């Protein structure tokens, strides 16, 4: 109610007159207006700080958070990740922008699930995302996060009946060594991302300035490699092998990953160095011990027939104590020798045929199986297939890629399978990524297959998941 009082003079006397009005309706309209105004202001504020599509904080929020972080950082390390979806334009052009928009939302959701609450994920623009990764115990933690993002984003997306496979490239800049202000951190992370793209994408790259390139040189890398074991920088990933007759996972291949202070180092870059310097012996021993222990754990969980495949180098294979060391490892881990398979390349077998034959016989006497890896890229000699007591022959991925579209490849692969089977050797096809490739191999009695279609290489915390084909 609203009351207005006025003073009037009536018949020479002053009188107060009060006028009472019901204003509840007006107040209701005013409150509704103010509420709408506040909502509009909040919406405008939200749109100014968030991306409409993904609802992530935008570039403005990122810049402010970075500035605030730098003011109070006190040189405590944190990282900036610059992420770009590889060949995103192809997705838009092929499936349409609406599918592309949904993909951006899904990618953002996957990345966010891998971060801590203190980390900040922003959409920077287009198909680019930036993460402010707050301090971790050491740089290796940053690299592990980046590796998880790369692996998680490479898994299948299902969008409106379409199955999409993508990859991402990540550039990393760490404060304070790789930048001490907002512009430099973003610039250096972006440069590292483009470097990852130039190397084929589907990886992360740490920013390296011109002054720091010496750290990538061979003998500087040795210094890091020499300390990698004691610093627990190695990690084993496991890729499943599917038996085509039963449709069951019967084996896994152990694949080493090195999360060095320089970032994730490709095995092709550090394994040759480890061989040249002799470090391959302790590294190989660690791989064998770790893989055998893990296989024993999986078998205790019910994967009784699971076979663990381990790659060995020439220096390991021809060590005088190689067989006895394997025997000790099997005893220590209580793993059945039949659950272990040793993979060697064709070049190792041909390096010293007589010694190779003897070592293989000794391994076979223990119950360990032998596989020739990368068949089709080296000698592809029928001589050692005939004269070496082999259990498995692995067809190299180069012969499997686009197998269903190339007649000559089909004939070669069929020939390899037939020859191997006639010699009592089982065949494993590597690099199977398409259903058409799998169907062809199944039709022509290939025994086992591995590749992204079956399962990605995964660390042990995700390893059980990769058995579910």
C-alpha positions in Angstrom: 0.0 0.0 0.0 1.1 3.6 -0.7 -0.1 6.5 1.6 0.2 10.2 0.6 -0.7 12.8 3.1 -1.4 16.5 2.3 -2.5 19.4 4.4 -5.6 21.4 3.4 -7.4 24.4 5.0 -11.1 23.8 5.3 -13.3 26.5 6.9 -10.3 28.2 8.4 -9.0 25.0 9.9 -6.0 23.0 8.8 -6.8 19.4 8.0 -4.5 16.5 7.1 -5.9 14.4 4.3 -4.4 10.9 3.6 -4.8 9.1 0.2 -4.3 5.4 0.3 -3.6 3.5 -2.9 -3.0 -0.2 -3.6 0.3 -0.3 -5.5 1.0 -4.1 -5.2 0.5 -4.6 -8.9 3.0 -1.9 -9.7 5.6 -3.2 -7.3 5.2 -6.7 -8.8 5.9 -5.2 -12.3 8.9 -3.3 -10.9 10.3 -6.4 -9.3 9.9 -8.4 -12.4 11.6 -5.7 -14.4 14.6 -5.6 -12.0 14.8 -9.4 -12.0 14.8 -9.5 -15.8 17.4 -6.7 -15.8 19.7 -8.7 -13.4 19.3 -11.8 -15.5 20.1 -9.9 -18.7 23.2 -8.4 -17.0 24.3 -11.8 -15.8 23.7 -13.3 -19.3 25.7 -10.5 -20.9 28.5 -11.0 -18.3 28.5 -14.8 -19.0 28.6 -14.4 -22.7 31.6 -12.0 -22.3 33.5 -14.6 -20.4 32.4 -17.9 -21.9 32.3 -19.7 -25.3 28.7 -20.1 -26.4 29.2 -23.6 -28.0 31.3 -25.4 -25.4 30.4 -23.2 -22.4 34.1 -23.2 -21.5 35.8 -20.0 -20.3 37.1 -17.9 -23.2 40.3 -16.2 -24.2 39.5 -13.2 -22.0 39.2 -15.4 -18.9 42.4 -17.3 -19.7 44.4 -14.0 -20.1 43.1 -12.7 -16.7 43.8 -16.0 -14.9 47.3 -16.2 -16.4 48.0 -12.6 -15.3 46.8 -13.3 -11.8 48.8 -16.5 -11.7 52.0 -14.8 -12.8 51.6 -12.1 -10.1 51.5 -14.7 -7.3 53.5 -17.5 -8.8 56.8 -16.9 -7.0 58.5 -19.0 -9.7 56.4 -22.1 -8.9 56.2 -24.0 -12.1 52.9 -24.3 -14.0 52.2 -25.2 -17.7 50.3 -23.9 -20.6 49.0 -26.5 -23.1 48.0 -25.3 -26.6 45.7 -28.0 -28.2 44.6 -28.2 -31.8 42.5 -30.9 -33.5 44.4 -32.3 -36.4 42.6 -32.0 -39.8 39.5 -30.6 -38.2 38.6 -28.8 -41.5 38.2 -32.3 -43.1 35.6 -33.2 -40.5 33.6 -30.0 -41.2 33.9 -30.5 -45.0 33.0 -34.2 -44.9 30.3 -34.4 -42.2 29.1 -30.8 -41.9 29.6 -28.0 -39.4 26.9 -29.3 -37.0 28.8 -32.6 -36.6 32.0 -30.5 -36.2 30.3 -28.4 -33.4 29.3 -31.5 -31.5 32.8 -33.0 -31.9 34.2 -29.8 -30.3 31.9 -30.2 -27.4 32.8 -33.9 -26.9 36.5 -33.2 -27.2 36.2 -30.5 -24.5 34.3 -33.0 -22.3 37.0 -35.7 -22.6 39.8 -33.2 -21.9 38.0 -31.8 -18.9 37.6 -35.2 -17.3 41.4 -35.6 -17.3 42.1 -32.4 -15.4 42.0 -31.3 -11.8 39.5 -28.7 -10.4 42.4 -26.2 -10.1 43.2 -26.5 -13.8 41.5 -24.2 -16.3 40.4 -25.4 -19.8 39.4 -22.7 -22.3 38.3 -22.6 -25.8 40.8 -20.3 -27.5 39.0 -20.2 -30.9 38.0 -22.4 -33.8 39.3 -25.9 -32.9 41.9 -24.7 -30.5 41.9 -25.1 -26.7 44.2 -23.9 -24.1 44.8 -25.4 -20.6 46.3 -23.6 -17.7 47.7 -26.6 -15.8 48.5 -25.8 -12.2 51.7 -26.9 -10.5 52.5 -30.6 -10.3 55.3 -32.4 -8.5 57.6 -32.4 -11.5 57.6 -31.8 -15.2 57.0 -35.4 -16.0 53.5 -35.0 -14.5 52.7 -32.4 -17.2 53.9 -34.7 -19.9 51.8 -37.6 -18.5 48.7 -35.4 -18.6 49.4 -34.4 -22.2 49.9 -38.0 -23.2 46.6 -39.0 -21.6 44.8 -36.2 -23.5 46.4 -37.4 -26.8 45.4 -41.0 -26.1 41.8 -40.2 -24.9 41.1 -38.0 -27.9 42.2 -40.7 -30.3 39.5 -43.0 -29.3 36.3 -43.3 -31.3 33.6 -40.7 -31.2 30.0 -41.6 -32.1 28.0 -38.7 -33.3 24.6 -39.0 -35.0 25.4 -42.4 -36.4 28.9 -41.4 -37.5 32.0 -43.0 -36.2 34.8 -40.4 -36.1 38.5 -40.9 -35.3 40.6 -37.9 -34.7 43.9 -36.9 -33.2 45.2 -33.8 -31.4 48.5 -31.9 -31.3 49.6 -30.4 -28.1 52.2 -27.7 -27.4 53.6 -27.2 -23.9 55.2 -24.2 -22.4 56.3 -24.4 -18.7 56.7 -21.3 -16.5 59.2 -19.9 -15.8 61.8 -21.6 -18.1 59.7 -21.3 -21.3 58.2 -17.9 -20.7 57.6 -15.4 -17.9 54.6 -13.4 -19.3 51.2 -14.2 -20.9 52.3 -13.5 -24.5 55.4 -15.6 -24.4 53.8 -18.6 -22.7 51.0 -18.6 -25.2 53.3 -18.0 -28.1 55.8 -20.7 -27.1 53.0 -23.2 -26.4 51.5 -22.4 -29.8 54.9 -22.9 -31.5 55.4 -26.2 -29.9 51.9 -27.3 -31.0 52.8 -26.5 -34.6 56.0 -28.4 -34.2 53.9 -31.5 -33.1 51.7 -31.0 -36.2 54.7 -31.0 -38.5 55.8 -34.3 -37.1 52.4 -35.9 -38.0 50.2 -34.8 -35.1 48.7 -37.1 -32.5 51.5 -36.2 -30.1 52.6 -33.5 -27.7 55.7 -31.4 -28.0 57.5 -29.3 -25.4 58.7 -25.8 -26.5 62.4 -25.8 -27.2 64.2 -22.5 -27.9 67.2 -22.2 -30.3 69.5 -22.0 -27.3 68.1 -25.2 -25.9 68.3 -27.4 -29.0 71.5 -29.0 -27.8 69.4 -30.9 -25.3 68.0 -32.9 -28.1 71.4 -33.9 -29.4 72.4 -37.5 -29.0 74.8 -37.3 -26.1 72.9 -34.8 -24.1 69.9 -37.1 -24.4 72.2 -39.9 -22.9 72.5 -37.9 -19.7 68.7 -38.0 -19.2 68.5 -41.6 -20.3 71.1 -42.6 -17.8 68.9 -41.4 -15.0 65.5 -42.4 -16.4 65.3 -45.8 -14.6 66.2 -44.4 -11.1 63.7 -41.6 -11.6 60.9 -43.9 -12.7 60.4 -42.1 -16.0 59.6 -45.3 -18.0 56.1 -46.6 -18.3 54.8 -49.7 -20.2 51.8 -49.5 -22.4 50.0 -52.7 -23.5 48.3 -53.4 -26.9 46.0 -56.3 -27.1 46.2 -59.1 -29.7 42.9 -60.6 -30.8 42.5 -64.3 -31.8 40.3 -64.3 -34.8 38.9 -67.9 -34.5 37.6 -67.4 -30.9 37.2 -63.6 -30.9 39.1 -63.5 -27.6 42.1 -61.4 -26.5 44.9 -63.9 -26.2 47.9 -61.7 -25.9 49.3 -58.2 -25.3 52.4 -56.5 -26.5 54.4 -54.5 -24.0 55.5 -51.1 -25.4 57.9 -48.9 -23.6 57.3 -45.1 -23.2 59.8 -42.6 -21.8 58.3 -39.5 -20.1 61.6 -37.6 -20.0 62.2 -34.0 -18.7 62.3 -33.1 -22.4 58.9 -34.6 -23.0 57.7 -37.9 -24.4 60.7 -39.3 -26.3 59.9 -41.7 -29.2 61.3 -45.2 -28.7 62.9 -44.9 -32.2 65.0 -42.0 -30.8 66.2 -43.5 -27.5 66.3 -47.3 -28.1 69.2 -47.0 -30.6 71.0 -44.8 -28.1 70.4 -47.2 -25.3 71.8 -50.0 -27.5 74.9 -48.1 -28.4 75.6 -47.1 -24.8 74.7 -50.5 -23.2 71.8 -49.0 -21.3 69.5 -51.3 -23.2 70.5 -54.1 -20.8 69.1 -52.6 -17.6 66.2 -51.0 -19.5 65.4 -54.3 -21.1 65.6 -56.1 -17.7 63.2 -53.5 -16.3 60.8 -54.1 -19.2 60.8 -57.8 -18.8 60.3 -57.7 -15.0 57.5 -55.2 -15.2 55.7 -56.9 -18.0 55.9 -60.4 -16.4 54.7 -59.1 -13.1 51.8 -57.4 -14.8 50.9 -60.5 -16.8 50.9 -62.5 -13.6 48.5 -60.0 -12.0 46.1 -60.1 -15.0 46.2 -63.9 -14.9 45.3 -63.9 -11.2 42.3 -61.7 -12.2 41.1 -64.4 -14.6 43.0 -63.8 -17.9 44.6 -67.3 -17.6 45.7 -67.8 -21.2 47.1 -64.3 -21.7 50.5 -64.2 -23.4 52.9 -61.3 -22.9 55.0 -60.3 -25.9 58.2 -58.4 -25.3 60.5 -56.9 -27.9 64.2 -57.4 -27.5 67.1 -55.8 -29.3 70.2 -57.5 -30.8 72.4 -56.5 -27.9 70.0 -58.0 -25.4 69.4 -61.2 -27.5 73.0 -62.0 -27.9 74.0 -61.3 -24.3 75.6 -64.5 -22.9 73.2 -64.4 -19.9 70.0 -63.5 -21.8 68.3 -66.9 -21.4 69.3 -67.4 -17.8 68.1 -63.9 -17.0 64.8 -64.6 -18.5 64.6 -67.9 -16.6 65.3 -66.0 -13.3 62.6 -63.4 -14.1 60.0 -66.1 -14.7 61.0 -67.8 -11.4 60.8 -64.5 -9.5 57.4 -63.5 -10.9 56.1 -67.1 -10.8 54.9 -66.7 -14.5 54.5 -69.7 -16.6 57.1 -69.6 -19.5 54.3 -70.4 -22.0 52.8 -67.0 -21.1 55.8 -65.2 -22.4 56.7 -64.5 -26.1 60.0 -62.9 -27.2 59.9 -60.8 -30.4 63.0 -60.3 -32.5 63.3 -58.6 -35.9 64.5 -60.3 -39.1 67.8 -58.5 -38.9 68.5 -59.9 -35.5 67.9 -63.4 -36.7 70.1 -62.9 -39.7 73.0 -61.2 -37.8 74.4 -64.4 -36.5 72.2 -67.3 -37.7 74.0 -70.0 -35.9 73.9 -68.2 -32.5 70.3 -67.2 -33.1 69.3 -70.8 -33.7 71.0 -71.9 -30.5 69.4 -69.1 -28.4 65.9 -69.8 -29.8 66.3 -73.5 -29.0 67.2 -72.7 -25.4 64.2 -70.4 -25.1 61.9 -73.0 -26.6 63.2 -75.6 -24.2 62.1 -73.3 -21.4 58.6 -73.1 -23.0 59.0 -69.5 -24.2 57.6 -68.8 -27.6 59.4 -66.8 -30.4 58.0 -64.3 -32.9 59.6 -62.6 -35.8 58.6 -59.0 -35.8 58.1 -56.5 -38.8 58.1 -59.3 -41.4 58.0 -57.8 -44.8 60.3 -54.9 -44.2 63.7 -56.6 -44.1 65.1 -59.8 -45.6 61.8 -61.7 -45.6 64.0 -64.8 -46.0 62.3 -68.1 -46.3 65.6 -69.7 -45.1 65.2 -68.7 -41.5 61.5 -69.5 -41.5 62.4 -73.0 -42.5 65.4 -73.4 -40.2 64.4 -71.5 -37.1 61.9 -73.0 -34.6 59.5 -70.1 -34.7 56.0 -69.8 -33.2 54.7 -66.5 -34.6 55.3 -64.3 -37.6 54.2 -60.7 -37.4 53.2 -59.1 -40.7 54.4 -55.5 -40.7 51.8 -52.7 -40.6 53.0 -51.3 -43.9 51.6 -54.4 -45.6 48.3 -54.2 -43.7 47.5 -50.5 -44.3 44.8 -50.1 -46.9 45.1 -53.8 -47.6 41.5 -54.1 -48.8 42.1 -51.6 -51.7 45.4 -53.0 -53.1 45.4 -56.2 -55.0 49.2 -56.8 -54.8 49.2 -56.4 -51.1 46.3 -58.9 -50.8 48.3 -61.5 -52.8 51.5 -60.9 -50.7 49.6 -61.2 -47.4 47.8 -64.3 -48.5 51.1 -65.8 -49.6 52.7 -65.0 -46.2 49.9 -66.6 -44.3 49.9 -69.7 -46.5 53.7 -70.2 -46.2 53.7 -69.6 -42.4 50.8 -72.1 -41.9 52.5 -74.7 -44.0 55.6 -74.4 -41.7 53.4 -74.6 -38.6 53.9 -70.9 -37.7 51.0 -68.7 -36.5 50.5 -65.3 -38.1 49.9 -62.0 -36.3 48.9 -58.9 -38.4 50.0 -55.6 -37.0 48.4 -52.2 -37.6 44.8 -53.2 -38.2 42.8 -50.0 -38.2 39.8 -50.7 -40.5 37.0 -53.3 -40.4 37.7 -54.1 -44.1 41.3 -55.1 -43.2 40.1 -57.2 -40.3 37.5 -59.0 -42.5 40.1 -59.8 -45.2 42.5 -61.3 -42.6 39.7 -63.3 -41.0 38.6 -64.6 -44.4 42.2 -65.8 -45.1 42.8 -67.5 -41.8 45.2 -65.1 -40.2 45.5 -66.2 -36.5 45.8 -63.0 -34.5 45.6 -59.3 -35.1 46.5 -56.1 -33.3 46.0 -52.5 -34.1 43.9 -49.5 -33.2 40.7 -51.2 -34.4 41.2 -53.9 -31.7 42.7 -51.6 -29.0 45.1 -48.8 -28.5 48.3 -49.2 -26.5 47.3 -48.3 -22.9 49.0 -47.9 -19.6 48.3 -50.5 -16.9 45.6 -48.4 -15.1 43.6 -48.6 -18.3 44.9 -52.0 -19.5 42.0 -54.2 -18.5 39.7 -52.0 -20.6 41.7 -52.7 -23.7 40.9 -56.4 -23.4 37.2 -55.7 -24.2 36.9 -56.0 -27.9 
